[in-house]
Amino acid sequence: MEIPLQITFHELESSDAIETVLQERTQKLAHFYERIQNCRVVIEAPNRHSQKERKVFQIRIDVSVPGS
C-alpha cells in the first residue's frame, strides 16, 4: 500500500532528490504499521541571520493513523 505523502519546504528551495528519498523512506513505514493513512513532512531552513553557525535543519514528521 502506498502511503500518501505531503512535503513542505520552508525558507529553502524544494529538491527532487530530497523528495525522492522521503518517498522511499515513507513507504518503508508500511512495514511497521500497515494502516498509516498519510504522512506530512515539513523541512525548515536555519535562521539566515547567522552565517557562521553550522546549518541545522528542522524536520517535522506527522503520521496519521486511524483511531484517536
Z-matrix of the N, CA and C atoms (Angstrom, degrees):
N
C 1 1.446
C 2 1.528 1 109.08
N 3 1.307 2 116.41 1 132.29
C 4 1.460 3 121.57 2 179.39
C 5 1.530 4 109.97 3 -87.02
N 6 1.311 5 115.98 4 127.96
C 7 1.463 6 122.16 5 -179.30
C 8 1.525 7 108.33 6 -86.75
N 9 1.352 8 118.07 7 124.49
C 10 1.470 9 120.23 8 176.45
C 11 1.530 10 109.58 9 -62.01
N 12 1.335 11 116.51 10 135.32
C 13 1.454 12 121.60 11 -175.40
C 14 1.525 13 110.18 12 -128.23
N 15 1.332 14 115.98 13 132.01
C 16 1.464 15 122.18 14 174.78
C 17 1.526 16 107.32 15 -119.53
N 18 1.327 17 117.02 16 124.25
C 19 1.453 18 122.02 17 -178.94
C 20 1.525 19 108.78 18 -117.32
N 21 1.335 20 116.14 19 130.17
C 22 1.461 21 121.64 20 179.25
C 23 1.517 22 109.25 21 -125.29
N 24 1.324 23 116.04 22 132.61
C 25 1.456 24 122.28 23 176.59
C 26 1.527 25 108.53 24 -108.48
N 27 1.348 26 117.83 25 129.46
C 28 1.459 27 122.91 26 177.47
C 29 1.522 28 108.61 27 -115.49
N 30 1.310 29 115.94 28 127.03
C 31 1.469 30 122.48 29 176.32
C 32 1.527 31 113.69 30 63.57
N 33 1.332 32 117.51 31 24.38
C 34 1.461 33 120.95 32 173.69
C 35 1.517 34 108.86 33 -157.36
N 36 1.328 35 114.68 34 159.99
C 37 1.464 36 121.26 35 -179.17
C 38 1.531 37 110.16 36 -72.26
N 39 1.313 38 116.07 37 146.34
C 40 1.463 39 118.65 38 175.83
C 41 1.532 40 108.80 39 -70.66
N 42 1.318 41 115.37 40 155.46
C 43 1.461 42 120.79 41 -176.68
C 44 1.527 43 109.28 42 -135.04
N 45 1.326 44 115.68 43 124.68
C 46 1.462 45 119.96 44 178.11
C 47 1.526 46 110.92 45 -63.37
N 48 1.315 47 117.20 46 -35.89
C 49 1.465 48 120.89 47 179.97
C 50 1.526 49 111.05 48 -64.40
N 51 1.325 50 116.23 49 -44.49
C 52 1.472 51 119.87 50 178.73
C 53 1.520 52 110.12 51 -65.14
N 54 1.323 53 116.98 52 -42.10
C 55 1.467 54 120.22 53 179.31
C 56 1.521 55 111.59 54 -61.48
N 57 1.327 56 117.54 55 -40.09
C 58 1.467 57 121.38 56 178.90
C 59 1.521 58 110.96 57 -63.77
N 60 1.334 59 117.10 58 -45.38
C 61 1.468 60 120.99 59 179.43
C 62 1.524 61 110.06 60 -62.89
N 63 1.330 62 117.60 61 -42.69
C 64 1.462 63 120.68 62 179.62
C 65 1.527 64 111.75 63 -63.86
N 66 1.325 65 117.08 64 -39.78
C 67 1.465 66 120.15 65 178.14
C 68 1.525 67 110.97 66 -63.40
N 69 1.328 68 117.04 67 -42.89
C 70 1.465 69 120.46 68 179.46
C 71 1.530 70 111.11 69 -63.55
N 72 1.317 71 116.20 70 -44.53
C 73 1.468 72 119.67 71 -177.42
C 74 1.523 73 112.04 72 -72.42
N 75 1.311 74 117.11 73 -31.72
C 76 1.465 75 120.15 74 177.52
C 77 1.522 76 110.24 75 -65.20
N 78 1.315 77 116.87 76 -40.41
C 79 1.460 78 119.85 77 -179.75
C 80 1.529 79 111.53 78 -65.86
N 81 1.321 80 117.42 79 -26.15
C 82 1.472 81 120.51 80 176.59
C 83 1.529 82 111.37 81 -68.19
N 84 1.329 83 117.49 82 -22.99
C 85 1.470 84 120.61 83 178.98
C 86 1.529 85 111.63 84 -61.57
N 87 1.318 86 117.26 85 -28.95
C 88 1.464 87 121.27 86 -179.92
C 89 1.523 88 111.83 87 -61.86
N 90 1.322 89 117.90 88 -22.10
C 91 1.472 90 120.64 89 177.15
C 92 1.530 91 110.76 90 -68.94
N 93 1.325 92 117.15 91 -26.50
C 94 1.456 93 121.14 92 -178.05
C 95 1.528 94 112.35 93 -90.74
N 96 1.346 95 115.96 94 -33.81
C 97 1.468 96 119.82 95 -179.47
C 98 1.521 97 108.11 96 -154.61
N 99 1.315 98 116.84 97 115.19
C 100 1.469 99 122.29 98 -172.64
C 101 1.522 100 114.32 99 -74.86
N 102 1.324 101 117.76 100 -15.95
C 103 1.462 102 119.65 101 -172.22
C 104 1.532 103 113.76 102 -99.49
N 105 1.310 104 117.90 103 20.37
C 106 1.467 105 120.82 104 176.98
C 107 1.530 106 108.31 105 -63.63
N 108 1.331 107 115.63 106 129.21
C 109 1.469 108 120.16 107 -176.62
C 110 1.527 109 112.76 108 -90.22
N 111 1.311 110 117.84 109 -38.24
C 112 1.459 111 120.93 110 175.28
C 113 1.516 112 110.12 111 -165.26
N 114 1.327 113 114.68 112 169.49
C 115 1.464 114 121.34 113 -178.64
C 116 1.529 115 107.93 114 -140.97
N 117 1.330 116 115.97 115 131.65
C 118 1.468 117 121.55 116 176.48
C 119 1.520 118 108.57 117 -118.89
N 120 1.331 119 116.05 118 133.06
C 121 1.459 120 121.72 119 179.22
C 122 1.525 121 108.26 120 -124.41
N 123 1.334 122 116.17 121 128.64
C 124 1.459 123 121.81 122 176.77
C 125 1.522 124 107.49 123 -118.82
N 126 1.338 125 116.35 124 125.90
C 127 1.456 126 122.07 125 178.87
C 128 1.521 127 107.89 126 -115.68
N 129 1.345 128 116.03 127 123.50
C 130 1.458 129 120.77 128 -178.73
C 131 1.520 130 110.16 129 -117.69
N 132 1.329 131 115.77 130 138.33
C 133 1.459 132 121.72 131 177.79
C 134 1.519 133 109.73 132 -78.02
N 135 1.328 134 116.37 133 156.43
C 136 1.468 135 119.78 134 177.58
C 137 1.522 136 110.54 135 -68.37
N 138 1.299 137 115.55 136 167.04
C 139 1.451 138 121.96 137 178.13
C 140 1.529 139 109.01 138 -60.51
N 141 1.310 140 117.90 139 126.35
C 142 1.461 141 121.57 140 -175.74
C 143 1.522 142 113.35 141 -80.81
N 144 1.335 143 118.84 142 -4.68
C 145 1.456 144 121.17 143 -177.92
C 146 1.526 145 111.95 144 -70.48
N 147 1.299 146 117.41 145 -29.77
C 148 1.460 147 120.71 146 -176.86
C 149 1.524 148 109.11 147 -110.72
N 150 1.320 149 117.16 148 104.99
C 151 1.456 150 121.42 149 -176.65
C 152 1.530 151 112.50 150 -87.41
N 153 1.330 152 117.75 151 -16.14
C 154 1.461 153 120.43 152 -176.48
C 155 1.528 154 112.26 153 -81.89
N 156 1.307 155 116.71 154 -24.30
C 157 1.465 156 120.09 155 -177.91
C 158 1.527 157 110.86 156 -75.26
N 159 1.300 158 114.68 157 155.36
C 160 1.461 159 121.30 158 175.52
C 161 1.525 160 109.18 159 -65.35
N 162 1.309 161 117.37 160 137.88
C 163 1.462 162 120.96 161 -179.81
C 164 1.520 163 109.68 162 -76.46
N 165 1.311 164 115.34 163 120.93
C 166 1.455 165 121.94 164 177.14
C 167 1.521 166 106.76 165 -119.97
N 168 1.302 167 116.55 166 119.91
C 169 1.456 168 120.69 167 -179.35
C 170 1.518 169 109.36 168 -92.07
N 171 1.311 170 114.70 169 144.70
C 172 1.453 171 120.16 170 177.90
C 173 1.526 172 107.37 171 -102.43
N 174 1.331 173 116.54 172 127.12
C 175 1.460 174 121.54 173 -178.87
C 176 1.512 175 108.46 174 -125.47
N 177 1.331 176 115.54 175 127.56
C 178 1.460 177 120.89 176 178.20
C 179 1.532 178 107.68 177 -117.91
N 180 1.321 179 115.47 178 132.84
C 181 1.466 180 121.49 179 -179.93
C 182 1.521 181 108.46 180 -122.13
N 183 1.329 182 116.10 181 122.38
C 184 1.462 183 122.25 182 177.24
C 185 1.516 184 108.15 183 -114.55
N 186 1.325 185 116.63 184 121.38
C 187 1.461 186 122.18 185 179.67
C 188 1.522 187 108.01 186 -114.43
N 189 1.327 188 116.65 187 126.89
C 190 1.459 189 121.38 188 179.37
C 191 1.525 190 110.64 189 -101.54
N 192 1.324 191 115.07 190 132.77
C 193 1.465 192 121.96 191 177.12
C 194 1.526 193 107.91 192 -128.78
N 195 1.321 194 118.31 193 159.10
C 196 1.457 195 119.54 194 179.62
C 197 1.523 196 112.18 195 -67.23
N 198 1.303 197 115.66 196 151.74
C 199 1.464 198 120.55 197 179.11
C 200 1.513 199 111.08 198 93.49
N 201 1.318 200 115.39 199 -172.80
C 202 1.461 201 118.90 200 -177.44
C 203 1.514 202 111.61 201 -108.51
